[in-house]
Amino acid sequence: MDGSSPRSFRRVGAPIGLAVSAALVLVACSPGGDGNPLAARGRQVYLAQCTSCHAMSPSDAGPVGPPVKGASRELLETKILRGTYPPGYKPKRPTQVMPPQPQLANDIDAVAEFLK
């Protein structure tokens, strides 16, 4: 037999289908989405753009950046776009190493939603 029979396909297809189903469940149950597409987008942006300095979990301190869970939209906008802090804000760390990230301007609402 050449392995292309329907019986052969069932043997290979079942584990693949199970793996795809498991991956979909993991993605759907991953933190930061909770069925909220804006938070899910924010999670994607955070994981792609922020975790090199901040921790994978926004609740934890990263190698360079402080925990950012619960950061206000105002703080995120000011820090991400201008590299400064809002008036009256007391930084968690005295350093000024985070450069402005203007490419994230359209994603600030999503990141803020994820960090809530």
N, C-alpha and C positions, 0 to 999 in steps of 0.2 A: 504494500500500500504506500502511496506517496505522501500521506499525512494531510491531504486536502479534503478528506471525507467529512461529512457533517459531524460524525462522531468525534473525529480528531479536533474539529473546531470547538465543539462543546467542552472538551477537556482543557483547551487553551483559553477559550472565551470566558469561562466562568471565573477563573482567578483574576483576569483583567477587569471584568465587570465589577468584581468585589473590590479590587484595588481602587478603581475609579469612584465607586460609591463611598468607600472609606475616606478618600481624599476630599470629596465634596462635603461629607459630614464634618471633617476636621476644619475645613475652611469656614463652613457655616457656624461652627461652634467656637471659632477662635475669638479671643478677647478683642474688644474694640469695635465690633460691628453691631451686635445685638439687633440685627435686621435693619439698622440705620445706614443707608447707603453713604451719607455724608461722613459718618464716623468711620465706615469701612475705607472710604477714599483717604481720609486723614491718617488712618493706620498705615496704608500703603505708602503715603508720602513720608510719614515719620520713619518707617522702616528703611526706606530708600535714601532719605536725605539727612536724617538726624542721628542715627545710631552710631555713626563713626565717632561722635563726641559724647552723645548722651547714651544711656543704657538701652538695651532692647526693651526693657520694661520702663515706661516713663516714670514709674514710682521710685526707681533706683538711680543712684548717682552713677554717671558714666565716667570714663577715663579722663575726660576733660570737662564735660558739662554737668550741671547739677540735675537733680530730679526735676521734671517739668510737668508731672501730672497735676491737673487742676489749674494750670497757668491760664490767666485770663486772655481773652481775645485781644484786649488792648496791649498787654505785655507782649504777646506773640507778634502782633503787627509792628510794634515799635522796635522790638529786638530783631525780628527777621528782616524787616525792610530797611531799617536805618542803623542797626547795630548799637542802639542806645536803649535807655530805659524810660518808661513813662515818668512824668514828674512825680516826685515823692516816693517812688518805688525804692525799696532797700534790697539790693541784689543779694542772692544767696552766697555768692563768691565775689571776691574783690577784683577778679581778673576781667579783662576786656578782650578776650581772645576770639569771641564769635564774630566773624565778619558778616556784613549784611548778605542776605540771600534773596535778592529781588526776584529771582526766577520762581519763588514760591508765593508771589503776591496773590495769585488766583486760588491758592490752596489754603490760605490762612483760616478761613471758616471751617474747612474740613479738619485741619489739624486741631483747631480749638475744640471741635466737637469730639474728636477722638480722645483728647487729653482731659475731658470733663471727668 
